[in-house]
Amino acid sequence: MSRIITRFFKAVWYTITFRAHEKADRLMQHPMAVHAMYEDIISEKQENLIMYKKGIEQMTNLIELKRNSVDGFTSDINNIEKLKERAFSEQNNIIADLQKAGTSTEEIEHHPSYLRCNTVNNNYHSILEKKHMHLDKLKQDIEQGQKDIESHSQHLIHLQNELEIIKQEQFEMVAELIREREQKELEKILYDIPSVSTSNNEKT
């Protein structure tokens, strides 16, 4: 897009300094032709702006979904932590009961009730590790996504300002070409007046 604008303004500059090709020079002297060229550029930039805005909206929606996922993971982790605490408490109660019954440490470690609680605790621990890893990844994605959105939002403002500048340049350039054309027409009229006057005197 910037290359198109650059080529266009180069064409304008070459026309003003009489270095453009004769055909291009004639084209750039017509206000409506210049207006149409600007309209093409403006139209394309507006389409790009719409696409850019949609991209930012999609990123924002995705970040919002991830925030909701964070809430869900946090709730799951809290629930699993409570279940793990219960299982750990149950395991401690089993150990205490077996110790009261005179069961040795080695026998406790092989006791079915102890092994069951130990397996449950290990499972909870494994699940919590995975959920915490996933939660940390989500938080990092959200943080980075938010930075990207802010960056793209700033760039969007820049593009919008650039579009407004081009619209203003379009107005100014077309107005200038119209003024130049009117000036040339006026000069031609003023130039022809003496000829007409001289012709009338000769007839007299």
N, CA, C and O of each residue as an XYZ file, in Angstrom:
816
protein
N       0.817     -1.189      0.000
C       0.000      0.000      0.000
C       0.858      1.248      0.000
O       0.582      2.185     -0.750
N       1.881      1.281      0.816
C       2.751      2.454      0.895
C       3.465      2.678     -0.424
O       3.749      3.817     -0.795
N       3.766      1.570     -1.155
C       4.442      1.711     -2.449
C       3.522      2.409     -3.446
O       3.979      3.203     -4.268
N       2.222      2.111     -3.370
C       1.264      2.742     -4.277
C       1.226      4.243     -4.016
O       1.263      5.047     -4.947
N       1.150      4.609     -2.741
C       1.115      6.025     -2.371
C       2.399      6.715     -2.798
O       2.371      7.830     -3.319
N       3.518      6.053     -2.576
C       4.814      6.630     -2.947
C       4.885      6.887     -4.445
O       5.303      7.961     -4.879
N       4.472      5.892     -5.237
C       4.490      6.070     -6.698
C       3.577      7.203     -7.124
O       3.892      7.981     -8.025
N       2.420      7.277     -6.441
C       1.464      8.324     -6.809
C       2.038      9.708     -6.550
O       1.966     10.585     -7.411
N       2.604      9.906     -5.373
C       3.137     11.219     -5.040
C       4.378     11.557     -5.864
O       4.655     12.727     -6.126
N       5.119     10.535     -6.268
C       6.239     10.779     -7.182
C       5.706     11.298     -8.516
O       6.272     12.208     -9.121
N       4.598     10.690     -8.957
C       3.984     11.128    -10.212
C       3.522     12.575    -10.096
O       3.692     13.368    -11.022
N       2.941     12.908     -8.957
C       2.520     14.299     -8.733
C       3.716     15.246     -8.780
O       3.674     16.298     -9.418
N       4.794     14.842     -8.082
C       5.995     15.692     -8.040
C       6.596     15.865     -9.427
O       6.972     16.976     -9.803
N       6.690     14.786    -10.190
C       7.242     14.875    -11.534
C       6.377     15.764    -12.426
O       6.886     16.479    -13.290
N       5.066     15.707    -12.205
C       4.177     16.538    -13.000
C       4.398     18.010    -12.699
O       4.465     18.843    -13.603
N       4.510     18.316    -11.405
C       4.707     19.706    -11.004
C       6.012     20.253    -11.557
O       6.083     21.419    -11.944
N       7.040     19.425    -11.596
C       8.359     19.886    -12.053
C       8.574     19.610    -13.542
O       9.687     19.760    -14.046
N       7.503     19.203    -14.251
C       7.543     18.980    -15.698
C       8.531     17.900    -16.110
O       9.114     17.979    -17.191
N       8.731     16.876    -15.254
C       9.625     15.792    -15.605
C       8.863     14.508    -15.911
O       9.469     13.486    -16.232
N       7.530     14.556    -15.812
C       6.743     13.345    -16.052
C       6.581     13.110    -17.538
O       6.834     13.991    -18.360
N       6.158     11.913    -17.862
C       5.849     11.576    -19.247
C       4.702     12.463    -19.711
O       3.856     12.856    -18.908
N       4.670     12.774    -20.976
C       3.664     13.709    -21.488
C       2.246     13.233    -21.190
O       1.385     14.032    -20.821
N       2.003     11.936    -21.350
C       0.666     11.400    -21.103
C       0.295     11.524    -19.629
O      -0.821     11.920    -19.296
N       1.232     11.185    -18.751
C       0.990     11.296    -17.316
C       0.804     12.746    -16.924
O       0.005     13.064    -16.043
N       1.552     13.632    -17.590
C       1.459     15.053    -17.298
C       0.062     15.580    -17.608
O      -0.513     16.352    -16.841
N      -0.474     15.144    -18.759
C      -1.831     15.566    -19.120
C      -2.841     15.026    -18.128
O      -3.776     15.730    -17.745
N      -2.659     13.776    -17.706
C      -3.578     13.145    -16.763
C      -3.595     13.876    -15.430
O      -4.660     14.116    -14.862
N      -2.422     14.228    -14.932
C      -2.321     14.831    -13.618
C      -2.815     16.269    -13.607
O      -2.947     16.868    -12.540
N      -3.092     16.840    -14.791
C      -3.619     18.190    -14.846
C      -5.135     18.210    -14.747
O      -5.737     19.279    -14.636
N      -5.755     17.044    -14.787
C      -7.208     16.956    -14.714
C      -7.635     16.691    -13.274
O      -7.306     15.639    -12.727
N      -8.359     17.614    -12.647
C      -8.772     17.445    -11.240
C      -9.533     16.144    -10.988
O      -9.310     15.483     -9.974
N     -10.430     15.773    -11.905
C     -11.230     14.577    -11.696
C     -10.371     13.306    -11.764
O     -10.637     12.328    -11.066
N      -9.348     13.338    -12.610
C      -8.450     12.184    -12.698
C      -7.661     12.037    -11.402
O      -7.498     10.931    -10.887
N      -7.177     13.154    -10.883
C      -6.440     13.129     -9.615
C      -7.366     12.704     -8.473
O      -6.986     11.923     -7.601
N      -8.584     13.237     -8.499
C      -9.579     12.872     -7.478
C      -9.839     11.367     -7.500
O      -9.919     10.727     -6.451
N      -9.970     10.805     -8.712
C     -10.238      9.368     -8.850
C      -9.060      8.526     -8.351
O      -9.253      7.486     -7.723
N      -7.841      8.986     -8.638
C      -6.661      8.262     -8.173
C      -6.597      8.248     -6.652
O      -6.285      7.227     -6.039
N      -6.892      9.383     -6.060
C      -6.934      9.447     -4.594
C      -8.030      8.542     -4.042
O      -7.835      7.866     -3.032
N      -9.181      8.533     -4.707
C     -10.305      7.709     -4.245
C      -9.921      6.230     -4.222
O     -10.315      5.498     -3.314
N      -9.155      5.793     -5.216
C      -8.700      4.393     -5.244
C      -7.825      4.097     -4.030
O      -7.975      3.067     -3.374
N      -6.910      5.021     -3.746
C      -6.013      4.841     -2.598
C      -6.806      4.854     -1.293
O      -6.597      4.013     -0.419
N      -7.715      5.817     -1.173
C      -8.530      5.937      0.046
C      -9.390      4.701      0.249
O      -9.508      4.189      1.362
N      -9.995      4.223     -0.845
C     -10.852      3.036     -0.757
C     -10.073      1.819     -0.272
O     -10.544      1.062      0.576
N      -8.873      1.642     -0.823
C      -8.064      0.492     -0.425
C      -7.635      0.605      1.040
O      -7.635     -0.385      1.772
N      -7.273      1.813      1.457
C      -6.856      2.005      2.847
C      -8.027      1.800      3.804
O      -7.844      1.283      4.906
N      -9.223      2.199      3.389
C     -10.400      1.988      4.223
C     -10.700      0.504      4.383
O     -11.064      0.045      5.466
N     -10.544     -0.239      3.294
C     -10.747     -1.691      3.368
C      -9.720     -2.325      4.304
O     -10.048     -3.213      5.091
N      -8.485     -1.863      4.211
C      -7.440     -2.381      5.093
C      -7.736     -2.052      6.556
O      -7.482     -2.859      7.450
N      -8.274     -0.857      6.782
C      -8.629     -0.462      8.142
C      -9.726     -1.359      8.706
O      -9.678     -1.754      9.871
N     -10.713     -1.678      7.874
C     -11.808     -2.554      8.311
C     -11.263     -3.930      8.678
O     -11.634     -4.501      9.704
N     -10.377     -4.460      7.829
C      -9.774     -5.761      8.108
C      -8.932     -5.701      9.378
O      -8.943     -6.629     10.187
N      -8.207     -4.608      9.544
C      -7.344     -4.442     10.727
C      -8.198     -4.404     11.994
O      -7.859     -5.027     13.000
N      -9.309     -3.667     11.935
C     -10.206     -3.578     13.087
C     -10.784     -4.949     13.436
O     -10.876     -5.318     14.607
N     -11.171     -5.699     12.400
C     -11.720     -7.037     12.633
C     -10.672     -7.942     13.282
O     -10.981     -8.746     14.163
N      -9.425     -7.793     12.826
C      -8.341     -8.591     13.413
C      -8.173     -8.285     14.901
O      -7.991     -9.194     15.712
N      -8.235     -6.991     15.254
C      -8.102     -6.600     16.656
C      -9.289     -7.124     17.463
O      -9.126     -7.568     18.599
N     -10.481     -7.070     16.872
C     -11.671     -7.583     17.561
C     -11.544     -9.082     17.824
O     -11.893     -9.561     18.902
N     -11.042     -9.818     16.831
C     -10.863    -11.258     16.999
C      -9.838    -11.555     18.098
O     -10.026    -12.462     18.908
N      -8.755    -10.776     18.111
C      -7.745    -10.960     19.153
C      -8.339    -10.667     20.531
O      -8.064    -11.381     21.496
N      -9.151     -9.619     20.618
C      -9.786     -9.253     21.889
C     -10.724    -10.356     22.362
O     -10.745    -10.704     23.543
N     -11.504    -10.904     21.424
C     -12.424    -11.994     21.773
C     -11.662    -13.225     22.251
O     -12.074    -13.899     23.195
N     -10.547    -13.505     21.585
C      -9.734    -14.658     21.975
C      -9.162    -14.476     23.376
O      -9.145    -15.413     24.174
N      -8.696    -13.266     23.668
C      -8.167    -12.979     25.009
C      -9.262    -13.136     26.062
O      -9.015    -13.634     27.161
N     -10.480    -12.702     25.711
C     -11.596    -12.821     26.655
C     -11.925    -14.289     26.933
O     -12.221    -14.667     28.067
N     -11.866    -15.111     25.876
C     -12.095    -16.549     26.054
C     -11.030    -17.163     26.965
O     -11.326    -18.015     27.802
N      -9.792    -16.715     26.784
C      -8.708    -17.237     27.625
C      -8.862    -16.781     29.071
O      -8.527    -17.516     30.000
N      -9.370    -15.567     29.256
C      -9.629    -15.101     30.627
C     -10.700    -15.971     31.293
O     -10.600    -16.318     32.470
N     -11.717    -16.311     30.513
C     -12.749    -17.200     31.052
C     -12.170    -18.568     31.388
O     -12.555    -19.189     32.379
N     -11.236    -19.034     30.550
C     -10.580    -20.314     30.817
C      -9.752    -20.250     32.090
O      -9.687    -21.217     32.849
N      -9.118    -19.099     32.319
C      -8.340    -18.918     33.550
C      -9.250    -19.063     34.764
O      -8.891    -19.714     35.746
N     -10.422    -18.455     34.689
C     -11.375    -18.562     35.796
C     -11.783    -20.016     36.017
O     -11.892    -20.479     37.152
N     -12.009    -20.731     34.901
C     -12.394    -22.138     35.005
C     -11.288    -22.993     35.604
O     -11.538    -23.831     36.470
N     -10.053    -22.772     35.133
C      -8.914    -23.538     35.660
C      -8.674    -23.219     37.138
O      -8.367    -24.107     37.932
N      -8.816    -21.961     37.488
C      -8.623    -21.568     38.895
C      -9.641    -22.257     39.793
O      -9.303    -22.729     40.879
N     -10.889    -22.313     39.334
C     -11.936    -22.986     40.107
C     -11.645    -24.482     40.227
O     -11.809    -25.066     41.298
N     -11.211    -25.103     39.119
C     -10.873    -26.534     39.146
C      -9.730    -26.809     40.116
O      -9.770    -27.762     40.894
N      -8.722    -25.966     40.054
C      -7.555    -26.151     40.934
C      -7.966    -26.059     42.396
O      -7.523    -26.856     43.223
N      -8.808    -25.094     42.711
C      -9.266    -24.945     44.103
C     -10.031    -26.188     44.575
O      -9.853    -26.654     45.700
N     -10.880    -26.709     43.693
C     -11.656    -27.905     44.049
C     -10.752    -29.124     44.236
O     -10.936    -29.908     45.167
N      -9.772    -29.272     43.338
C      -8.856    -30.414     43.439
C      -7.978    -30.302     44.675
O      -7.674    -31.298     45.330
N      -7.572    -29.061     44.986
C      -6.774    -28.848     46.208
C      -7.551    -29.303     47.446
O      -6.974    -29.905     48.351
N      -8.835    -29.022     47.488
C      -9.670    -29.448     48.627
C      -9.779    -30.962     48.683
O      -9.701    -31.556     49.759
N      -9.962    -31.596     47.509
C     -10.040    -33.055     47.466
C      -8.717    -33.685     47.895
O      -8.691    -34.702     48.588
N      -7.617    -33.056     47.466
C      -6.302    -33.562     47.842
C      -6.094    -33.460     49.356
O      -5.558    -34.375     49.981
N      -6.520    -32.343     49.930
C      -6.396    -32.170     51.381
C      -7.194    -33.241     52.134
O      -6.736    -33.776     53.144
N      -8.385    -33.542     51.631
C      -9.196    -34.582     52.270
C      -8.513    -35.944     52.179
O      -8.470    -36.704     53.146
N      -7.977    -36.233     50.978
C      -7.308    -37.520     50.784
C      -6.063    -37.610     51.665
O      -5.764    -38.669     52.217
N      -5.342    -36.502     51.795
C      -4.143    -36.487     52.631
C      -4.522    -36.669     54.111
O      -3.848    -37.378     54.858
N      -5.609    -36.013     54.508
C      -6.081    -36.155     55.890
C      -6.518    -37.590     56.170
O      -6.244    -38.142     57.235
N      -7.206    -38.182     55.189
C      -7.639    -39.576     55.340
C      -6.427    -40.498     55.450
O      -6.427    -41.438     56.245
N      -5.404    -40.230     54.657
C      -4.186    -41.033     54.699
C      -3.515    -40.931     56.071
O      -3.055    -41.932     56.622
N      -3.464    -39.715     56.614
C      -2.873    -39.530     57.945
C      -3.679    -40.266     59.024
O      -3.108    -40.818     59.965
N      -4.996    -40.269     58.881
C      -5.846    -40.981     59.843
C      -5.588    -42.492     59.770
O      -5.542    -43.172     60.794
N      -5.422    -43.001     58.556
C      -5.143    -44.430     58.370
C      -3.803    -44.790     59.017
O      -3.680    -45.803     59.706
N      -2.799    -43.933     58.778
C      -1.470    -44.172     59.365
C      -1.569    -44.194     60.890
O      -0.995    -45.056     61.556
N      -2.327    -43.204     61.433
C      -2.460    -43.117     62.894
C      -3.158    -44.359     63.463
O      -2.746    -44.891     64.494
N      -4.217    -44.816     62.784
C      -4.954    -46.001     63.247
C      -4.074    -47.251     63.190
O      -4.104    -48.078     64.100
N      -3.294    -47.384     62.119
C      -2.430    -48.559     61.964
C      -1.304    -48.537     63.001
O      -0.907    -49.574     63.532
N      -0.805    -47.340     63.272
C       0.264    -47.231     64.272
C      -0.270    -47.604     65.668
O       0.419    -48.256     66.453
N      -1.502    -47.178     65.956
C      -2.116    -47.547     67.231
C      -2.302    -49.055     67.355
O      -2.243    -49.620     68.447
N      -2.530    -49.692     66.203
C      -2.738    -51.142     66.196
C      -1.409    -51.899     66.233
O      -1.387    -53.129     66.219
N      -0.287    -51.142     66.279
C       1.014    -51.777     66.369
C       1.594    -52.185     65.036
O       2.530    -52.983     64.983
N       1.054    -51.652     63.964
C       1.559    -51.996     62.632
C       2.868    -51.266     62.391
O       2.995    -50.077     62.682
N       3.839    -51.994     61.855
C       5.155    -51.390     61.586
C       5.074    -50.435     60.390
O       4.132    -50.463     59.597
N       6.110    -49.588     60.300
C       6.168    -48.616     59.192
C       6.186    -49.319     57.847
O       5.510    -48.891     56.912
N       6.944    -50.381     57.744
C       7.030    -51.118     56.469
C       5.673    -51.719     56.114
O       5.266    -51.695     54.952
N       4.968    -52.261     57.120
C       3.653    -52.854     56.864
C       2.628    -51.780     56.482
O       1.758    -52.004     55.640
N       2.752    -50.613     57.118
C       1.841    -49.513     56.773
C       1.996    -49.108     55.309
O       1.016    -48.884     54.598
N       3.258    -49.021     54.880
C       3.533    -48.591     53.511
C       3.000    -49.590     52.484
O       2.845    -49.240     51.314
N       2.718    -50.822     52.899
C       2.175    -51.816     51.980
C       0.702    -52.134     52.272
O       0.106    -53.015     51.652
N       0.149    -51.413     53.208
C      -1.243    -51.650     53.569
C      -2.158    -51.141     52.441
O      -1.929    -50.049     51.920
N      -3.193    -51.914     52.055
C      -4.096    -51.521     50.952
C      -4.730    -50.140     51.130
O      -4.819    -49.380     50.166
N      -5.167    -49.807     52.329
C      -5.802    -48.495     52.559
C      -4.803    -47.354     52.370
O      -5.134    -46.309     51.808
N      -3.590    -47.567     52.842
C      -2.541    -46.558     52.687
C      -2.192    -46.391     51.206
O      -2.070    -45.270     50.712
N      -2.033    -47.517     50.505
C      -1.682    -47.480     49.084
C      -2.776    -46.789     48.262
O      -2.498    -46.044     47.322
N      -4.040    -47.063     48.653
C      -5.144    -46.424     47.930
C      -5.092    -44.911     48.091
O      -5.185    -44.175     47.109
N      -4.946    -44.451     49.315
C      -4.865    -43.003     49.567
C      -3.633    -42.380     48.909
O      -3.679    -41.262     48.395
N      -2.542    -43.128     48.940
C      -1.306    -42.622     48.338
C      -1.466    -42.461     46.827
O      -0.993    -41.485     46.244
N      -2.137    -43.430     46.201
C      -2.390    -43.357     44.751
C      -3.282    -42.162     44.415
O      -3.038    -41.440     43.448
N      -4.312    -41.973     45.227
C      -5.223    -40.839     45.005
C      -4.462    -39.515     45.132
O      -4.625    -38.619     44.304
N      -3.636    -39.399     46.166
C      -2.848    -38.178     46.367
C      -1.900    -37.906     45.206
O      -1.749    -36.770     44.757
N      -1.266    -38.971     44.731
C      -0.351    -38.829     43.587
C      -1.097    -38.384     42.332
O      -0.607    -37.564     41.555
N      -2.286    -38.942     42.153
C      -3.096    -38.551     40.993
C      -3.491    -37.083     41.080
O      -3.401    -36.345     40.099
N      -3.927    -36.672     42.259
C      -4.284    -35.267     42.449
C      -3.077    -34.370     42.201
O      -3.202    -33.317     41.576
N      -1.929    -34.775     42.680
C      -0.703    -33.993     42.496
C      -0.370    -33.844     41.019
O      -0.018    -32.758     40.559
N      -0.484    -34.942     40.279
C      -0.193    -34.919     38.841
C      -1.177    -34.017     38.095
O      -0.788    -33.238     37.225
N      -2.454    -34.138     38.449
C      -3.474    -33.301     37.804
C      -3.233    -31.827     38.092
O      -3.345    -30.984     37.202
N      -2.902    -31.523     39.338
C      -2.656    -30.133     39.715
C      -1.450    -29.542     38.986
O      -1.471    -28.382     38.573
N      -0.407    -30.342     38.831
C       0.785    -29.870     38.110
C       0.424    -29.481     36.671
O       0.833    -28.428     36.180
N      -0.349    -30.347     36.006
C      -0.732    -30.076     34.615
C      -1.620    -28.842     34.516
O      -1.462    -28.016     33.616
N      -2.565    -28.731     35.466
C      -3.471    -27.585     35.430
C      -2.728    -26.288     35.730
O      -3.018    -25.259     35.121
N      -1.788    -26.320     36.647
C      -0.988    -25.125     36.943
C      -0.139    -24.723     35.737
O      -0.005    -23.536     35.436
N       0.430    -25.704     35.053
C       1.218    -25.412     33.849
C       0.336    -24.769     32.781
O       0.717    -23.783     32.150
N      -0.848    -25.348     32.593
C      -1.775    -24.805     31.602
C      -2.234    -23.404     32.002
O      -2.354    -22.519     31.156
N      -2.485    -23.213     33.282
C      -2.908    -21.906     33.785
C      -1.823    -20.856     33.574
O      -2.114    -19.739     33.147
N      -0.578    -21.208     33.871
C       0.537    -20.275     33.665
C       0.663    -19.913     32.180
O       0.923    -18.761     31.831
N       0.475    -20.914     31.314
C       0.563    -20.664     29.866
C      -0.556    -19.719     29.421
O      -0.327    -18.817     28.617
N      -1.744    -19.926     29.937
C      -2.862    -19.044     29.603
C      -2.580    -17.611     30.043
O      -2.841    -16.668     29.295
N      -2.056    -17.445     31.235
C      -1.757    -16.108     31.750
C      -0.697    -15.418     30.903
O      -0.787    -14.218     30.643
N       0.310    -16.180     30.469
C       1.348    -15.617     29.608
C       0.763    -15.204     28.256
O       1.088    -14.146     27.718
N      -0.111    -16.066     27.720
C      -0.758    -15.748     26.443
C      -1.605    -14.489     26.559
O      -1.609    -13.649     25.660
N      -2.321    -14.365     27.670
C      -3.164    -13.190     27.882
C      -2.315    -11.929     27.988
O      -2.645    -10.898     27.401
N      -1.236    -12.015     28.729
C      -0.346    -10.857     28.893
C       0.252    -10.433     27.555
O       0.272     -9.249     27.220
N       0.740    -11.414     26.795
C       1.326    -11.102     25.493
C       0.259    -10.613     24.524
O       0.488     -9.681     23.753
N      -0.918    -11.253     24.571
C      -2.010    -10.845     23.693
C      -2.454     -9.425     23.966
O      -2.762     -8.675     23.039
N      -2.487     -9.052     25.231
C      -2.871     -7.695     25.594
C      -1.861     -6.684     25.076
O      -2.235     -5.605     24.615
N      -0.586     -7.029     25.150
C       0.452     -6.144     24.607
C       0.297     -6.008     23.093
O       0.438     -4.916     22.542
N       0.006     -7.131     22.425
C      -0.180     -7.090     20.974
C      -1.376     -6.227     20.595
O      -1.315     -5.453     19.639
N      -2.459     -6.363     21.346
C      -3.659     -5.568     21.071
C      -3.363     -4.083     21.227
O      -3.770     -3.273     20.394
N      -2.657     -3.729     22.289
C      -2.295     -2.322     22.508
C      -1.423     -1.792     21.374
O      -1.603     -0.669     20.904
N      -0.475     -2.626     20.943
C       0.408     -2.223     19.850
C      -0.374     -2.037     18.551
O      -0.194     -1.046     17.843
N      -1.244     -3.001     18.246
C      -2.047     -2.919     17.024
C      -3.043     -1.771     17.092
O      -3.342     -1.148     16.073
N      -3.557     -1.487     18.276
C      -4.493     -0.373     18.441
C      -3.802      0.957     18.159
O      -4.382      1.850     17.542
N      -2.558      1.077     18.616
C      -1.780      2.288     18.333
C      -1.514      2.417     16.838
O      -1.595      3.509     16.276
N      -1.198      1.298     16.203
C      -0.945      1.317     14.759
C      -2.225      1.657     13.997
O      -2.185      2.336     12.970
N      -3.362      1.178     14.510
C      -4.646      1.494     13.892
C      -4.911      2.996     13.927
O      -5.386      3.572     12.948
N      -4.604      3.619     15.049
C      -4.756      5.072     15.161
C      -3.867      5.777     14.139
O      -4.274      6.755     13.511
N      -2.640      5.260     13.982
C      -1.706      5.830     12.995
C      -2.288      5.711     11.581
O      -2.223      6.660     10.800
N      -2.851      4.551     11.255
C      -3.430      4.343      9.929
C      -4.634      5.258      9.708
O      -4.822      5.786      8.612
N      -5.445      5.444     10.742
C      -6.602      6.322     10.626
C      -6.167      7.765     10.405
O      -6.760      8.481      9.599
N      -5.135      8.187     11.121
C      -4.609      9.544     10.932
C      -4.032      9.710      9.527
O      -4.201     10.746      8.884
N      -3.347      8.665      9.071
C      -2.766      8.689      7.730
C      -3.853      8.824      6.672
O      -3.692      9.546      5.689
N      -4.962      8.119      6.886
C      -6.090      8.193      5.957
C      -6.674      9.601      5.927
O      -6.998     10.120      4.858
N      -6.809     10.219      7.099
C      -7.341     11.579      7.158
C      -6.413     12.563      6.453
O      -6.874     13.504      5.807
N      -5.115     12.346      6.578
C      -4.144     13.215      5.899
C      -4.291     13.090      4.390
O      -4.273     14.088      3.669
N      -4.436     11.846      3.915
C      -4.598     11.617      2.471
C      -5.876     12.270      1.968
O      -5.886     12.854      0.884
N      -6.962     12.180      2.744
C      -8.213     12.830      2.347
C      -8.037     14.341      2.238
O      -8.551     14.976      1.318
N      -7.297     14.904      3.198
C      -7.040     16.337      3.174
C      -6.172     16.709      1.983
O      -6.408     17.726      1.330
N      -5.168     15.887      1.698
C      -4.299     16.133      0.547
C      -5.095     16.039     -0.750
O      -4.867     16.804     -1.687
N      -6.026     15.097     -0.791
C      -6.878     14.967     -1.966
C      -7.644     16.269     -2.202
O      -7.667     16.802     -3.311
N      -8.261     16.760     -1.145
C      -9.042     18.002     -1.249
C      -8.156     19.163     -1.693
O      -8.527     19.928     -2.583
N      -6.987     19.290     -1.070
C      -6.105     20.419     -1.369
C      -5.550     20.339     -2.783
O      -5.459     21.350     -3.479
N      -5.177     19.122     -3.209
C      -4.578     18.989     -4.529
C      -5.599     19.238     -5.631
O      -5.315     19.928     -6.609
N      -6.796     18.667     -5.464
C      -7.852     18.879     -6.459
C      -8.225     20.352     -6.519
O      -8.405     20.911     -7.601
N      -8.341     20.984     -5.340
C      -8.674     22.410     -5.305
C      -7.594     23.235     -5.996
O      -7.900     24.186     -6.715
N      -6.332     22.871     -5.779
C      -5.228     23.589     -6.411
C      -5.262     23.436     -7.925
O      -5.042     24.401     -8.657
N      -5.540     22.221     -8.395
C      -5.622     22.000     -9.837
C      -6.776     22.778    -10.456
O      -6.656     23.309    -11.560
N      -7.892     22.842     -9.737
C      -9.027     23.617    -10.228
C      -8.672     25.099    -10.292
O      -9.019     25.783    -11.254
N      -7.985     25.590     -9.275
C      -7.564     26.997     -9.268
C      -6.608     27.277    -10.430
O      -6.709     28.309    -11.092
N      -5.687     26.352    -10.667
C      -4.742     26.528    -11.772
C      -5.464     26.563    -13.109
O      -5.155     27.378    -13.979
N      -6.442     25.654    -13.260
C      -7.198     25.616    -14.517
C      -7.978     26.908    -14.707
O      -7.995     27.469    -15.802
N      -8.626     27.384    -13.644
C      -9.392     28.632    -13.732
C      -8.478     29.807    -14.033
O      -8.829     30.713    -14.789
N      -7.282     29.771    -13.419
C      -6.322     30.849    -13.664
C      -5.887     30.868    -15.130
O      -5.794     31.933    -15.740
N      -5.622     29.692    -15.689
C      -5.219     29.605    -17.096
C      -6.342     30.079    -18.012
O      -6.104     30.772    -19.001
N      -7.565     29.696    -17.668
C      -8.706     30.126    -18.486
C      -8.870     31.641    -18.430
O      -9.158     32.295    -19.433
N      -8.675     32.185    -17.209
C      -8.776     33.637    -17.063
C      -7.676     34.330    -17.849
O      -7.923     35.331    -18.521
N      -6.463     33.798    -17.764
C      -5.344     34.390    -18.512
C      -5.603     34.333    -20.014
O      -5.268     35.266    -20.743
N      -6.196     33.243    -20.469
C      -6.499     33.109    -21.902
C      -7.534     34.146    -22.334
O      -7.424     34.756    -23.398
N      -8.552     34.329    -21.471
C      -9.581     35.315    -21.788
C      -8.970     36.711    -21.863
O      -9.243     37.485    -22.780
N      -8.123     37.010    -20.853
C      -7.478     38.328    -20.830
C      -6.539     38.504    -22.013
O      -6.379     39.608    -22.534
N      -5.914     37.397    -22.434
C      -4.990     37.464    -23.573
C      -5.746     37.713    -24.872
O      -5.268     38.420    -25.759
N      -6.948     37.112    -24.973
C      -7.730     37.252    -26.205
C      -8.420     38.596    -26.325
O      -8.766     39.017    -27.429
N      -8.627     39.288    -25.188
C      -9.348     40.569    -25.224
C      -8.648     41.585    -26.111
O      -9.320     42.195    -26.942
N      -7.326     41.811    -25.990
C      -6.667     42.791    -26.876
C      -6.817     42.432    -28.347
O      -6.968     43.324    -29.182
N      -6.781     41.158    -28.679
C      -6.913     40.727    -30.069
C      -8.276     41.105    -30.605
O      -8.412     41.583    -31.731
N      -9.286     40.883    -29.775
C     -10.647     41.227    -30.200
C     -10.783     42.731    -30.373
O     -11.398     43.200    -31.330
N     -10.206     43.488    -29.439
C     -10.268     44.932    -29.483
C      -9.560     45.478    -30.720
O     -10.074     46.382    -31.378
N      -8.394     44.941    -31.040
C      -7.613     45.352    -32.197
C      -8.346     45.053    -33.468
O      -8.326     45.848    -34.408
N      -9.001     43.901    -33.509
C      -9.750     43.503    -34.697
C     -10.887     44.453    -34.943
O     -11.156     44.788    -36.096
N     -11.564     44.901    -33.922
C     -12.697     45.813    -34.046
C     -12.234     47.177    -34.518
O     -12.924     47.833    -35.297
N     -11.052     47.615    -34.044
C     -10.501     48.916    -34.467
C     -10.146     48.905    -35.929
O     -10.355     49.897    -36.627
N      -9.606     47.786    -36.411
C      -9.210     47.682    -37.818
C     -10.423     47.786    -38.717
O     -10.376     48.395    -39.785
N     -11.538     47.166    -38.258
C     -12.760     47.208    -39.069
C     -13.295     48.647    -39.147
O     -13.870     49.052    -40.157
N     -13.092     49.421    -38.045
C     -13.566     50.801    -38.013
C     -12.723     51.664    -38.949
O     -12.963     52.865    -39.066
